[in-house]
Amino acid sequence: MIRSTYLVTRRDYLGYVSAWGFWLGLLFTPVILAVFILAPTFAQNAQPTRYFTILEQGTAFKEALRAELSDTDSVMARTMLDPMAAMEDRNSDKLIAFDEALENGASVTEAFEAAGGNPSMLPRQDFVEVDPPVQTSAELAPYLAGDALVETPEGPQPLFAAFVVNQTSGEIEYWSENLQAQGLISAAQQAESDLQLDRALAEVNVSRDLLTEARAARRDVTQQRLRTGEDANVGTEVTQADQAPFVVSIMMAFSLWFLIFSVINYLLMGTIEERSNKIFDSLLTSVKLPHLLAGKLLAVLLLSLTLVGFWGIGSGLLTWFARDAIPAEASDFLGAIVTAAADPALFLPAIISFVLGYLMYGSLFLALGSLCDTIQEAQTLMTPLIVTLMAPLAMLAFAIQDAESALIEIMAWVPVFTPFLLILRMPTEPPLWEVLAQLGLMALTTFLILYLATRVYRAGAVHGAGVNDVIAWFSKLVPGKKKTA
């Protein structure tokens, strides 16, 4: 048994890893993820600067819009200077230096450089104001249509938009031929809201500076937790080490989902190919069916471990070589993440969930593949499984807000969801009996699915059953269904 299973495992595993498609997917997956993360910045830098003008008798709206656009740029700059401090809404040395430079009259770019940032890393400004090329709104038409250009620091450029403030009615008109870009008009709406707030405050002799000072003087709300035993000497304030297990659980649950979703396709496609090419007949002459099924599952399991090992080693080497460029706070948080991931209370349930979840879904896809001769046939049976796999992904959004959500607790008892949701619940320290009960129920369900999948696999691989046979079998279960002569 061991030798025949090993031979099937080796055959399938070497077949997968020797394919160019596997290595291309392995190498390009991190690249694709990086593109998704950096795409907003690339898109912003790639698009041309858009120039707009303001026709107004006075400067009230113009100054409010300038302040709003400057605030938007400063928020982006603060986030790039110190992501952790900006995310947690607290000050740091870099952010204090940045704010002081702004107060002294520096531009956002100058303040960013004064705080130790590289100005070239800042995204390009989306919108830049230029002086009005005309005095009335009736004369704007050729500029908005692109027939006439406005003078800019980059030379003559088309006018993207124009604001016309009607002094009689007080209405603000936004003129632009681009109907999709809403960034500038959203900034104008916020600027007008701030302007009206300033006017209301002025009527009661209160300035905006007073509100700013009040916000700056607000007391911090620090999160505390009870500690007992050896942790009693650590203090009660919540630290990065306390938050790390929740971050790790979400990362592990998503990684498990991504791996299962990625590798089970190999089982399905490989089985369909072998069935359509009549390879099953040759394999079953030398290997028993349970050994064949076990070998195929082990081969793709090794394939998933290869993916994990490759990405893990690659991430470790990248972090090691970039260690000097990583801020101290980010480095401490990474250390807390590694420590939390190595905790047996989280690591062991994650490993068990991965193995059982893989066997559960892998055997289902193997069974489906044994019934289909083409991918088109497989799609008719795959849809329910794909929808089932999408449900745990949606639960990640709930876990980010509240890992102790009643919805997650209830759905964790559903065996097909347990591999993912149990990991999310582990940092909340659920009762041991509950963890063991969910693991036991998941193991029992996995055994039952393996047993049924083996029978379906036998029917498809040995006896040639197909999708129509499955549909006919289910049709017999429908009450009142008459048999056709």
Stockholm file with secondary structure:
# STOCKHOLM 1.0

chainA/1-485         MIRSTYLVTRRDYLGYVSAWGFWLGLLFTPVILAVFILAPTFAQNAQPTRYFTILEQGTAFKEALRAELSDTDSVMARTMLDPMAAMEDRNSDKLIAFDEALENGASVTEAFEAAGGNPSMLPRQDFVEVDPPVQTSAELAPYLAGDALVETPEGPQPLFAAFVVNQTSGEIEYWSENLQAQGLISAAQQAESDLQLDRALAEVNVSRDLLTEARAARRDVTQQRLRTGEDANVGTEVTQADQAPFVVSIMMAFSLWFLIFSVINYLLMGTIEERSNKIFDSLLTSVKLPHLLAGKLLAVLLLSLTLVGFWGIGSGLLTWFARDAIPAEASDFLGAIVTAAADPALFLPAIISFVLGYLMYGSLFLALGSLCDTIQEAQTLMTPLIVTLMAPLAMLAFAIQDAESALIEIMAWVPVFTPFLLILRMPTEPPLWEVLAQLGLMALTTFLILYLATRVYRAGAVHGAGVNDVIAWFSKLVPGKKKTA
#=GR chainA/1-485 SS CHHHHHHHHHHHHHHHHTSHHHHHHHHHHHHHHHHHHHHHHHHHHHSCCEEEEEECSSSHHHHHHHHHHHHHHHHHHHHHHCHHHHHTTCCCHHHHHHHHHHHTTCCHHHHHHHTTCCGGGSCCCSEEECCCSSSSGGGCHHHHTTSSCBCCTTSSBCEEEEEEECTTTCCEEEEESCSSCCHHHHHHHHHHHHHHHHHHHHHTTCCHHHHHHHHHTCCCCCCBCCCCGGGGGTCSBCCHHHHHHHHHHHHHHHHHHHHHHHHHHHHHHHHHHHHHTTHHHHHHTTSCHHHHHHHHHHHHHHHHHHHHHHHHHHHHHHHHHTGGGSCHHHHHHHHHHHHHHTCHHHHHHHHHHHHHHHHHHHHHHHHHHHHCSSHHHHHHHHHHHHHHHHHHHHHHHHHHHCTTCHHHHHHTTSTTTHHHHHHHHGGGCCCHHHHHHHHHHHHHHHHHHHHHHHHHHHHHHTSCCCHHHHHHHHHHTSTTCCCCC
#=GC SS_cons         CHHHHHHHHHHHHHHHHTSHHHHHHHHHHHHHHHHHHHHHHHHHHHSCCEEEEEECSSSHHHHHHHHHHHHHHHHHHHHHHCHHHHHTTCCCHHHHHHHHHHHTTCCHHHHHHHTTCCGGGSCCCSEEECCCSSSSGGGCHHHHTTSSCBCCTTSSBCEEEEEEECTTTCCEEEEESCSSCCHHHHHHHHHHHHHHHHHHHHHTTCCHHHHHHHHHTCCCCCCBCCCCGGGGGTCSBCCHHHHHHHHHHHHHHHHHHHHHHHHHHHHHHHHHHHHHTTHHHHHHTTSCHHHHHHHHHHHHHHHHHHHHHHHHHHHHHHHHHTGGGSCHHHHHHHHHHHHHHTCHHHHHHHHHHHHHHHHHHHHHHHHHHHHCSSHHHHHHHHHHHHHHHHHHHHHHHHHHHCTTCHHHHHHTTSTTTHHHHHHHHGGGCCCHHHHHHHHHHHHHHHHHHHHHHHHHHHHHHTSCCCHHHHHHHHHHTSTTCCCCC
//
